[in-house]
Amino acid sequence: MGGILSDNIAKAIMQDFIENGTSAQGDRMPTVKALADRYQASSSTVRKALDILEGYGAIVKRQGSGIYIADRAQATEPTGNALIGYIGPASGDHINMEVYRGIELVAKNKGYQVTVTSSRYDYDEERTQVLRLAQSGCQAVIVTPSFTRNDEQFENDYLKTELQDFPIILVDIAYPNQHRPMVLFDNYRAGYDMTRLTISEGHKRIAFMRSDMLAEGSHHHLRSNMERFRGYCDAMASVGLTVAEDDIWNIPYPLSPEETNITRYLMQWQNAASRPTAVICTEDNAVIRTISIAREMDISVPKDLCMVGFDNLPHGRIFRPNFHTTSPDFSRAGQIAAETAFEAMEKGVEAISGRIYILPVPVIRRVDYNLCEEKAPAQSGV
């Protein structure tokens, strides 16, 4: 079946079991497995289709008993309009999945389905997917914008000029000049607090991974990293420490498996007479990759070089040596974005124009990884 599969199956079930008059109110429907066999779809897709029908009042689910035809007077044909869309930079990414979880929680309570797709970190693909979802029946679209926008894309962003009367809510990565409602995290504070924590554990020279590298003559912008860098600089200055030019490590994002810039900076670190004792990495994946490369170069972590990250990714929680990170609530961000989208659908885009939510980003200090236990005792107050 073409189009949105679960929606098409919902329409087929409606036609085959309800509209043709062969089933009566109260009749028991076939099992999920039987429906999956009939429509040659997965059980999960059939369950989504049944959720759509339940939202329309066409069927009733009875725990432990089965699925039954509801009162036809209350049933309406699914038109595909009870949809909102979500576009993330990468399908299957933990952060995207958490945002989606929050969106789905709100949407399901409203009787809506969520259509999910990916921009694959590509600006043009992101724009294409936004237009496609808007044209295919979604009543609002929530977007975690692609992390990388070059100077031209940044200046002429489609979000500033296209679909101005259509609800588009931005999550996590967004810029004021995009003029859309935004749900962001306080990454400035996260960078500041993480730096102060690192300083409190005895470090006076701390490197920082920047992710706005030059590529094909244009800068790539990663707002979360830019905000954390501002916090890092202010935290260093707050205790009278300076940031050396050599301590700004330009690392592309997302990382490639063979990331060569990390190797280059670690080689420079090994050969330097004076060098940083800690690195504030882009996020947890960068910490893990940097530690792995450091091990290959016989650099002891955290004894010789300590690393901290951001975002509390699942695989970072079990990685050893452990490291400090932050704990942004991406699911909550998704909920707020969805609630904002539904408000726009009810009251109009003007009602949410210019709205910006800033969510806190708590620092997680993992006690089994004292960044500098041999250099100085940890201080409180960060």
C-alpha positions as CSV (number, residue, x, y, z in Angstrom):
1,M,0.0,0.0,0.0
2,G,1.3,3.4,-0.9
3,G,1.4,6.5,1.3
4,I,1.4,6.3,5.1
5,L,0.9,2.5,5.6
6,S,-0.8,2.5,9.0
7,D,-3.3,5.2,7.8
8,N,-4.1,3.2,4.6
9,I,-4.6,0.1,6.6
10,A,-6.9,2.0,9.0
11,K,-9.0,3.1,6.0
12,A,-9.0,-0.5,4.6
13,I,-10.2,-1.9,7.9
14,M,-12.9,0.7,8.1
15,Q,-14.1,-0.2,4.6
16,D,-13.9,-4.0,5.0
17,F,-15.3,-4.4,8.5
18,I,-17.5,-1.3,9.2
19,E,-18.7,0.5,6.1
20,N,-19.8,-2.6,4.1
21,G,-22.4,-3.5,6.6
22,T,-21.2,-7.1,7.2
23,S,-20.2,-6.4,10.8
24,A,-22.5,-5.1,13.5
25,Q,-21.9,-3.0,16.6
26,G,-20.3,-5.1,19.2
27,D,-18.9,-7.7,16.8
28,R,-15.4,-8.9,17.6
29,M,-12.7,-8.0,15.2
30,P,-10.0,-10.4,13.9
31,T,-6.8,-10.6,16.0
32,V,-3.8,-8.3,15.2
33,K,-2.0,-11.3,13.7
34,A,-4.9,-12.1,11.5
35,L,-5.2,-8.5,10.3
36,A,-1.4,-8.4,9.7
37,D,-1.7,-11.5,7.5
38,R,-4.7,-10.1,5.7
39,Y,-3.1,-6.8,4.8
40,Q,0.5,-8.1,4.5
41,A,1.8,-5.7,7.1
42,S,3.7,-6.0,10.4
43,S,1.9,-6.4,13.7
44,S,3.2,-3.0,14.9
45,T,1.8,-1.3,11.7
46,V,-1.6,-2.9,12.3
47,R,-1.6,-1.8,16.0
48,K,-0.9,1.8,14.8
49,A,-3.8,1.5,12.4
50,L,-6.1,0.2,15.2
51,D,-4.9,3.1,17.3
52,I,-6.1,5.5,14.6
53,L,-9.5,3.7,14.4
54,E,-9.8,3.8,18.2
55,G,-9.1,7.6,18.1
56,Y,-12.0,8.0,15.6
57,G,-14.3,6.0,17.8
58,A,-14.7,3.2,15.2
59,I,-13.5,0.4,17.4
60,V,-13.2,-0.4,21.1
61,K,-10.3,-2.3,22.7
62,R,-11.1,-4.5,25.7
63,Q,-8.2,-5.6,27.8
64,G,-7.9,-9.4,27.7
65,S,-10.9,-9.8,25.5
66,G,-10.2,-8.3,22.0
67,I,-11.1,-5.6,19.6
68,Y,-14.8,-4.8,18.9
69,I,-16.8,-2.7,16.5
70,A,-18.0,0.5,18.1
71,D,-21.3,2.3,17.6
72,R,-21.2,3.3,13.8
73,A,-22.9,6.6,14.7
74,Q,-19.7,7.6,16.4
75,A,-17.3,6.3,13.8
76,T,-15.8,8.6,11.1
77,E,-13.6,7.6,8.2
78,P,-10.0,8.4,8.8
79,T,-8.9,11.0,6.3
80,G,-5.3,11.2,7.2
81,N,-5.8,14.7,8.7
82,A,-5.2,13.6,12.3
83,L,-1.5,13.7,11.7
84,I,1.5,15.7,12.9
85,G,5.0,15.2,11.6
86,Y,8.4,15.0,13.2
87,I,11.7,15.4,11.4
88,G,15.0,14.6,13.1
89,P,18.6,14.7,11.7
90,A,19.0,10.9,12.0
91,S,16.6,8.0,12.3
92,G,17.2,5.8,15.3
93,D,19.3,8.4,17.1
94,H,18.7,8.3,20.9
95,I,18.0,12.0,21.1
96,N,15.6,11.9,18.2
97,M,13.8,8.9,19.7
98,E,13.4,10.8,23.1
99,V,12.0,13.8,21.3
100,Y,9.6,11.6,19.4
101,R,8.5,9.8,22.6
102,G,7.5,13.2,24.1
103,I,5.7,14.2,20.9
104,E,3.8,10.9,20.7
105,L,2.7,11.1,24.3
106,V,0.9,14.4,23.6
107,A,-0.3,13.4,20.1
108,K,-1.8,10.1,21.3
109,N,-3.8,11.9,24.0
110,K,-5.2,14.2,21.2
111,G,-6.1,11.3,18.9
112,Y,-3.3,12.1,16.5
113,Q,-0.7,9.9,14.8
114,V,2.9,11.0,14.4
115,T,4.7,10.6,11.1
116,V,8.4,10.4,11.5
117,T,11.2,11.0,8.9
118,S,14.8,12.0,8.8
119,S,16.8,14.8,7.2
120,R,20.0,12.7,7.3
121,Y,21.9,15.9,8.5
122,D,21.2,17.5,5.1
123,Y,19.6,21.0,4.8
124,D,18.0,20.4,1.4
125,E,16.6,17.0,2.6
126,E,15.2,18.7,5.7
127,R,13.4,21.3,3.6
128,T,12.1,18.6,1.2
129,Q,10.7,16.6,4.1
130,V,9.0,19.6,5.7
131,L,7.2,20.5,2.5
132,R,6.3,16.8,1.9
133,L,4.7,16.4,5.3
134,A,2.9,19.7,5.1
135,Q,1.5,18.7,1.7
136,S,0.6,15.1,2.7
137,G,-1.9,16.1,5.4
138,C,0.1,16.8,8.5
139,Q,-1.5,19.7,10.4
140,A,1.8,20.7,12.1
141,V,5.5,19.7,11.8
142,I,8.1,19.5,14.6
143,V,11.7,19.7,13.4
144,T,15.0,19.2,15.0
145,P,16.9,21.1,12.3
146,S,20.0,19.7,10.7
147,F,23.0,20.6,12.8
148,T,24.9,22.0,9.8
149,R,24.0,25.0,7.8
150,N,26.6,26.8,5.7
151,D,26.6,30.5,5.5
152,E,24.3,30.8,2.5
153,Q,21.8,28.3,3.9
154,F,22.0,30.1,7.2
155,E,21.4,33.5,5.6
156,N,18.5,32.3,3.3
157,D,17.0,29.7,5.6
158,Y,13.7,28.3,4.2
159,L,12.3,28.5,7.7
160,K,12.3,32.3,7.5
161,T,10.4,32.5,4.2
162,E,8.3,29.4,3.4
163,L,5.1,28.1,5.0
164,Q,4.7,31.1,7.2
165,D,1.1,30.3,8.0
166,F,1.9,26.6,8.8
167,P,2.8,25.5,12.3
168,I,6.5,24.5,12.4
169,I,8.0,24.1,15.9
170,L,11.8,23.8,16.3
171,V,13.4,21.6,18.9
172,D,17.0,21.6,20.3
173,I,18.8,23.2,17.4
174,A,17.4,26.6,16.3
175,Y,18.3,30.2,15.7
176,P,16.4,33.4,16.5
177,N,16.5,34.6,12.9
178,Q,14.4,31.5,11.8
179,H,11.4,33.2,13.5
180,R,9.7,30.0,14.6
181,P,8.5,28.8,18.0
182,M,11.5,27.0,19.6
183,V,12.1,24.6,22.5
184,L,15.7,24.9,23.4
185,F,18.1,23.9,26.1
186,D,20.3,26.3,28.2
187,N,23.5,25.2,26.6
188,Y,25.3,28.3,27.7
189,R,24.7,27.4,31.3
190,A,25.6,23.8,30.6
191,G,29.0,24.9,29.1
192,Y,29.6,27.2,32.1
193,D,28.7,24.7,34.7
194,M,30.7,21.9,33.1
195,T,33.7,24.1,32.9
196,R,33.4,25.2,36.5
197,L,33.1,21.6,37.6
198,T,36.2,20.8,35.6
199,I,38.1,23.7,37.2
200,S,36.9,22.7,40.7
201,E,38.6,19.4,40.2
202,G,42.0,21.0,39.8
203,H,42.3,21.8,36.1
204,K,43.6,25.2,35.0
205,R,44.2,24.6,31.3
206,I,41.2,23.1,29.6
207,A,40.7,22.5,25.9
208,F,37.3,22.8,24.2
209,M,36.0,21.0,21.1
210,R,34.5,23.5,18.6
211,S,32.2,22.3,15.8
212,D,31.8,25.2,13.5
213,M,34.6,24.2,11.1
214,L,35.3,25.6,7.6
215,A,34.0,23.4,4.9
216,E,33.9,24.3,1.2
217,G,34.6,27.9,2.0
218,S,31.6,28.3,4.4
219,H,31.2,27.9,8.2
220,H,29.0,25.2,9.5
221,H,27.0,26.3,12.5
222,L,26.1,24.1,15.5
223,R,24.3,26.4,18.0
224,S,24.4,24.1,21.0
225,N,28.2,23.9,20.7
226,M,28.5,27.7,20.1
227,E,26.5,28.4,23.3
228,R,28.5,25.9,25.4
229,F,31.7,27.6,24.1
230,R,30.5,31.0,25.3
231,G,29.8,29.4,28.7
232,Y,33.2,27.8,28.7
233,C,34.9,31.1,28.0
234,D,33.0,33.0,30.7
235,A,33.6,30.3,33.2
236,M,37.4,30.4,32.5
237,A,37.4,34.2,32.8
238,S,35.3,34.0,36.1
239,V,38.3,32.5,37.8
240,G,41.0,34.4,36.0
241,L,42.0,31.7,33.5
242,T,42.7,32.4,29.9
243,V,41.8,30.3,26.8
244,A,44.8,29.5,24.7
245,E,44.3,29.5,21.0
246,D,45.8,26.0,20.8
247,D,43.2,24.8,23.3
248,I,40.3,25.2,20.8
249,W,40.0,21.9,19.0
250,N,38.0,22.1,15.7
251,I,36.2,18.8,15.3
252,P,33.5,18.2,12.7
253,Y,30.1,17.1,13.8
254,P,28.7,14.5,13.5
255,L,31.9,12.5,14.0
256,S,33.1,10.0,11.4
257,P,34.4,6.6,12.6
258,E,37.9,7.5,11.3
259,E,37.9,11.0,12.8
260,T,41.4,12.3,12.0
261,N,41.2,15.7,13.6
262,I,41.0,14.1,17.1
263,T,44.1,12.1,16.3
264,R,45.9,15.2,15.1
265,Y,45.1,17.2,18.2
266,L,46.1,14.3,20.5
267,M,49.4,14.0,18.7
268,Q,50.0,17.7,19.2
269,W,49.0,17.3,22.8
270,Q,51.6,14.5,23.2
271,N,54.4,16.6,21.7
272,A,53.6,19.8,23.5
273,A,55.8,21.1,26.3
274,S,52.8,22.8,27.9
275,R,49.4,21.3,27.3
276,P,45.8,21.1,28.7
277,T,44.9,18.5,31.3
278,A,41.2,18.2,30.4
279,V,39.0,18.4,27.3
280,I,35.4,19.5,27.1
281,C,34.1,17.4,24.2
282,T,31.3,18.1,21.8
283,E,29.1,15.5,23.5
284,D,29.3,11.9,24.9
285,N,30.0,10.3,21.5
286,A,33.0,12.5,21.1
287,V,34.3,11.6,24.6
288,I,34.0,7.9,23.8
289,R,35.8,8.3,20.4
290,T,38.5,10.5,21.9
291,I,39.2,8.1,24.7
292,S,39.4,5.2,22.2
293,I,41.9,7.0,20.1
294,A,43.9,8.1,23.2
295,R,44.1,4.5,24.3
296,E,45.6,3.5,21.0
297,M,48.2,6.3,21.5
298,D,49.0,5.0,25.1
299,I,47.5,8.2,26.6
300,S,46.1,7.4,30.1
301,V,42.6,8.6,30.7
302,P,41.8,10.2,33.1
303,K,45.2,10.3,34.7
304,D,47.0,12.2,31.9
305,L,44.0,13.8,30.1
306,C,40.5,14.0,31.4
307,M,37.3,14.3,29.3
308,V,33.8,15.4,29.8
309,G,30.7,15.3,27.6
310,F,27.1,16.3,27.2
311,D,23.7,14.7,26.7
312,N,23.9,11.6,28.9
313,L,23.7,9.1,26.0
314,P,22.9,5.5,27.0
315,H,26.2,3.9,25.8
316,G,28.1,6.7,27.7
317,R,26.5,5.5,30.9
318,I,28.2,2.1,30.7
319,F,31.4,3.2,29.1
320,R,34.6,3.0,31.2
321,P,36.3,5.1,32.3
322,N,33.2,6.9,33.2
323,F,32.9,10.7,32.7
324,H,30.9,13.7,33.6
325,T,28.0,14.7,31.3
326,T,24.7,16.6,31.3
327,S,21.1,15.4,31.4
328,P,18.8,17.4,29.1
329,D,15.2,16.1,29.1
330,F,14.6,15.6,25.4
331,S,11.3,13.8,25.9
332,R,10.0,16.9,27.8
333,A,11.2,19.1,24.9
334,G,9.1,16.9,22.6
335,Q,6.1,17.3,24.8
336,I,6.3,21.0,24.9
337,A,6.9,21.2,21.1
338,A,3.8,19.1,20.6
339,E,1.7,21.1,23.0
340,T,2.8,24.3,21.2
341,A,1.9,22.7,17.8
342,F,-1.6,21.8,19.0
343,E,-2.1,25.4,20.4
344,A,-1.1,26.7,17.0
345,M,-3.6,24.4,15.3
346,E,-6.3,25.6,17.6
347,K,-5.6,29.3,17.8
348,G,-3.5,30.0,14.7
349,V,0.2,30.5,14.1
350,E,0.1,34.1,15.3
351,A,-0.8,32.9,18.8
352,I,2.6,31.2,19.2
353,S,4.7,33.6,17.1
354,G,8.1,34.2,18.6
355,R,7.6,31.8,21.5
356,I,10.9,30.4,22.9
357,Y,11.2,27.8,25.7
358,I,14.5,27.4,27.5
359,L,14.9,24.1,29.4
360,P,17.6,23.6,32.1
361,V,20.5,21.2,31.5
362,P,21.6,19.6,34.8
363,V,25.2,18.5,35.1
364,I,25.8,14.9,36.1
365,R,28.9,14.4,38.2
366,R,29.8,10.8,38.1
367,V,31.6,10.1,41.4
368,D,33.6,7.1,40.2
369,Y,35.4,9.4,37.7
370,N,37.1,12.1,39.8
371,L,38.6,14.1,37.0
372,C,41.7,15.0,39.0
373,E,41.8,13.3,42.3
374,E,45.6,13.4,42.5
375,K,45.8,17.1,41.7
376,A,43.4,18.8,44.0
377,P,40.4,18.0,46.2
378,A,37.0,18.6,44.6
379,Q,35.3,21.8,45.6
380,S,31.6,22.3,46.1
381,G,29.3,25.0,44.8
382,V,29.2,24.3,41.1
